[in-house]
């Protein structure tokens, strides 16, 4: 906790003071331009890799950057409600789904069932990505672990973009040109980000 306290003091004395006017303007409202859906992985820091300021990104983070398909339910829907709020209330213009290298959630899709018995809620959550696993295994040799990992992480991003299009208000906004859906694959060890291009079906580095 001492490290946290020291960090808080440094933030208040340095970063906050250097941007005092910006934070004062944010004090009563937010107007983010982008919804960023990323993995909860501690190595993925949205504001760092995009070099954005507080107030620019509305952020959703969960295991393996998954998006449930649209449905109305009496359950407590964390990701779905956050998407709804970002689009319907905050009126974001962009949605980024950002996967990353060495994703533990994507890797867990290939674990034997018994390895996940102690984490039943995680196991249930990862069922959202089962279609990705099925597609990948049709394209690569299951023993080519490097290719399987890379392809799973990228195809998972594409799958979640398709899930976003099941939300009526997102589908309408995209088709009308009012909103843009973006897919990224972030390489932790190099800092490179590859962007998905729907026309080619390929991920290309952002240069």
C-alpha positions in Angstrom: 0.0 0.0 0.0 2.9 2.4 0.5 3.7 2.3 -3.2 0.1 3.2 -3.9 0.2 6.1 -1.5 3.4 7.4 -3.0 1.9 7.1 -6.5 -1.2 9.0 -5.4 0.9 11.8 -4.0 3.1 12.0 -7.2 -0.1 12.0 -9.4 -1.6 14.9 -7.4 1.6 16.9 -7.3 2.8 16.3 -10.9 0.2 14.9 -13.4 -2.8 16.6 -11.9 -1.2 20.0 -11.5 0.2 19.8 -15.0 -3.4 19.2 -16.3 -5.4 21.0 -13.7 -7.7 22.8 -16.2 -8.4 19.6 -18.0 -9.4 17.8 -14.8 -11.5 20.7 -13.7 -13.4 20.6 -17.0 -14.0 16.9 -16.5 -15.2 17.4 -12.9 -18.9 17.6 -13.8 -19.2 15.7 -17.2 -17.6 13.3 -19.6 -17.7 13.2 -23.4 -15.7 10.3 -24.5 -15.4 9.8 -28.3 -14.6 6.0 -28.1 -15.7 2.9 -26.3 -12.6 0.7 -25.8 -13.4 -3.0 -25.1 -10.3 -4.7 -23.9 -9.0 -7.6 -21.8 -8.6 -7.4 -18.1 -5.0 -8.5 -18.5 -2.8 -6.2 -16.3 -0.3 -5.7 -19.2 -2.9 -4.0 -21.4 -3.4 -0.3 -20.4 -5.7 1.4 -22.9 -4.8 5.0 -22.2 -1.1 4.1 -22.4 -1.2 2.4 -25.7 -3.5 5.0 -27.3 -1.8 7.9 -25.6 -5.2 9.4 -24.6 -6.2 11.7 -21.8 -8.8 11.1 -19.1 -12.2 11.7 -20.6 -11.5 10.3 -24.1 -12.1 6.6 -23.6 -15.0 4.8 -22.0 -13.5 1.5 -21.1 -14.9 -2.0 -20.7 -12.5 -4.7 -19.6 -13.2 -8.4 -19.1 -11.5 -11.8 -19.6 -10.6 -12.1 -23.3 -12.3 -8.9 -24.4 -15.6 -10.7 -25.0 -18.9 -9.2 -26.1 -22.1 -11.1 -25.4 -24.6 -11.1 -28.2 -27.5 -8.6 -27.7 -30.3 -9.8 -25.5 -32.7 -8.4 -23.0 -32.7 -10.1 -19.6 -33.6 -9.7 -16.0 -30.0 -10.7 -15.1 -27.3 -8.2 -14.2 -25.5 -7.6 -17.5 -22.3 -5.8 -16.9 -20.7 -5.7 -20.3 -24.0 -5.3 -22.1 -25.2 -2.4 -19.9 -21.9 -0.6 -20.3 -22.1 -0.9 -24.1 -25.7 0.4 -23.9 -24.7 3.4 -21.8 -21.7 4.3 -23.9 -23.7 4.2 -27.2 -27.1 5.4 -26.1 -26.2 7.9 -23.4 -22.6 9.1 -24.1 -23.0 8.8 -27.9 -19.5 7.5 -28.6 -18.6 7.5 -32.3 -16.1 4.6 -32.3 -15.9 1.2 -30.7 -12.6 -0.6 -30.5 -12.3 -4.2 -29.6 -8.7 -4.8 -28.6 -7.2 -8.3 -28.2 -3.6 -8.9 -27.3 -0.8 -11.4 -27.5 -0.3 -14.1 -25.0 -4.0 -13.9 -23.9 -4.7 -16.3 -21.1 -8.4 -16.3 -21.8 -7.9 -17.3 -25.5 -5.4 -20.0 -24.4 -7.9 -21.4 -21.9 -10.3 -22.3 -24.7 -8.0 -25.2 -25.4 -7.5 -26.4 -21.8 -9.0 -29.7 -20.8 -12.3 -29.4 -19.0 -10.9 -30.6 -15.6 -8.4 -27.7 -15.6 -11.3 -25.2 -15.4 -13.4 -26.9 -12.7 -12.2 -24.5 -10.0 -13.2 -21.4 -12.0 -16.8 -22.2 -13.1 -17.7 -18.6 -13.8 -14.7 -18.1 -16.0 -15.4 -21.4 -17.8 -19.0 -20.2 -18.5 -17.8 -16.8 -19.7 -15.4 -18.3 -22.2 -18.2 -20.2 -23.8 -18.8 -16.9 -25.7 -15.6 -17.6 -27.6 -16.3 -21.3 -28.4 -17.2 -20.4 -32.1 -13.7 -19.0 -32.4 -12.1 -22.2 -31.2 -14.1 -24.2 -33.7 -13.1 -22.0 -36.6 -9.4 -22.0 -35.7 -9.1 -25.7 -35.4 -10.4 -26.0 -38.9 -7.6 -23.8 -40.2 -4.4 -24.7 -38.3 -2.7 -27.8 -37.0 -3.7 -28.2 -33.3 0.0 -28.9 -32.5 1.2 -25.6 -34.1 0.7 -23.7 -30.9 2.2 -20.4 -32.1 -0.1 -20.2 -35.1 -3.1 -21.4 -33.0 -2.5 -18.7 -30.4 -2.0 -15.9 -33.0 -5.1 -16.9 -35.0 -7.3 -17.4 -32.0 -6.5 -13.9 -30.6 -7.2 -12.3 -34.0 -10.3 -14.3 -34.8 -11.7 -13.6 -31.4 -11.5 -9.9 -32.1 -13.4 -10.4 -35.4 -16.0 -12.6 -33.6 -16.7 -9.9 -31.0 -17.1 -7.3 -33.7 -19.8 -9.4 -35.2 -21.4 -9.7 -31.8 -21.6 -5.9 -31.6 -23.6 -5.9 -34.8 -26.3 -7.8 -33.0 -27.1 -4.7 -31.0 -29.8 -2.9 -33.0 -28.7 0.6 -32.1 -25.1 -0.2 -33.0 -26.0 -1.9 -36.3 -28.1 1.1 -37.3 -25.4 3.5 -36.4 -22.7 1.6 -38.3 -24.9 1.2 -41.4 -25.7 4.9 -41.4 -22.0 5.9 -41.1 -22.5 7.5 -37.6 -20.3 4.9 -35.9 -17.1 3.0 -36.7 -16.2 -0.5 -35.4 -12.5 -1.1 -35.1 -10.6 -4.3 -34.3 -7.0 -4.4 -32.9 -4.5 -7.0 -31.9 -1.9 -5.6 -29.5 1.5 -7.2 -29.3 2.7 -6.7 -25.7 6.3 -7.6 -26.3 6.8 -5.2 -29.3 4.2 -2.5 -28.7 2.9 -3.0 -32.3 -0.9 -2.9 -32.9 -2.5 -4.7 -35.9 -5.8 -3.3 -37.2 -8.5 -5.5 -38.8 -9.5 -4.6 -42.3 -12.9 -6.0 -43.2 -12.5 -5.8 -46.9 -9.4 -8.0 -46.9 -10.1 -10.0 -43.8 -6.5 -9.3 -42.7 -4.9 -7.6 -39.7 -2.3 -5.1 -40.8 0.2 -3.1 -38.6 -0.6 0.5 -37.8 2.3 2.5 -39.1 
